[in-house]
Amino acid sequence: MSDLPELPAAGLLRLPAIIAPRGPIPVSKSTWWAGVKDGRFPQPVKLGSRITAWRVEDIRELMSRGVA
């Protein structure tokens, strides 16, 4: 068993639950957004004008590719 936080089975995740230090993806916020922009990381879902989240399935797929 790894020391990474467990992801929910389904749903949406906000950025603090995805990136370091609490999340499974060991990158900074600026690196994450650069990766979203250039296609290395999944596209977000806009829930409101200032609320962004990512599908758990997309984060699991990213982790399975070995990015994390």
C-alpha positions as CSV (number, residue, x, y, z in Angstrom):
1,M,0.0,0.0,0.0
2,S,1.3,3.5,-0.9
3,D,1.4,6.5,1.3
4,L,-0.6,8.5,-1.3
5,P,-4.1,9.7,-0.3
6,E,-6.9,7.5,-1.5
7,L,-9.0,8.9,-4.3
8,P,-12.8,8.6,-4.2
9,A,-14.4,6.1,-6.5
10,A,-16.1,8.8,-8.6
11,G,-16.8,12.4,-8.6
12,L,-14.8,15.7,-8.9
13,L,-11.6,16.8,-7.2
14,R,-10.5,20.4,-6.5
15,L,-6.8,21.2,-7.2
16,P,-5.5,20.9,-3.5
17,A,-6.6,17.3,-3.5
18,I,-4.7,16.6,-6.8
19,I,-1.3,18.2,-6.4
20,A,1.5,18.2,-3.8
21,P,1.7,18.3,-0.8
22,R,-1.7,16.6,-0.1
23,G,-2.5,15.1,-3.5
24,P,-1.0,12.3,-5.5
25,I,0.5,14.4,-8.3
26,P,3.9,15.8,-7.1
27,V,3.9,19.1,-9.0
28,S,3.4,22.8,-8.2
29,K,0.3,24.8,-9.0
30,S,2.1,26.6,-11.8
31,T,3.4,23.4,-13.3
32,W,-0.1,21.9,-13.1
33,W,-1.7,24.8,-15.0
34,A,1.1,24.8,-17.6
35,G,0.4,21.0,-18.1
36,V,-3.3,21.6,-18.5
37,K,-2.6,24.3,-21.1
38,D,-0.3,22.2,-23.2
39,G,-2.3,19.0,-22.8
40,R,-0.1,16.9,-20.5
41,F,-2.8,17.0,-17.7
42,P,-6.6,16.7,-18.0
43,Q,-8.8,19.6,-18.8
44,P,-10.9,20.9,-15.9
45,V,-14.6,21.1,-15.4
46,K,-15.8,24.7,-14.6
47,L,-18.4,24.6,-11.9
48,G,-18.7,28.3,-11.6
49,S,-16.9,31.5,-12.4
50,R,-14.2,30.8,-9.8
51,I,-14.7,27.1,-9.2
52,T,-12.7,24.5,-11.1
53,A,-12.5,20.7,-10.6
54,W,-11.3,17.6,-12.3
55,R,-13.0,14.2,-12.9
56,V,-11.6,11.5,-10.6
57,E,-11.5,9.2,-13.7
58,D,-9.2,11.6,-15.5
59,I,-6.8,11.8,-12.5
60,R,-6.8,8.0,-12.2
61,E,-6.0,7.7,-15.9
62,L,-3.2,10.3,-15.6
63,M,-1.7,8.3,-12.7
64,S,-1.9,5.0,-14.6
65,R,0.1,6.6,-17.4
66,G,2.9,7.0,-14.8
67,V,2.8,10.8,-14.8
68,A,2.4,10.9,-11.1
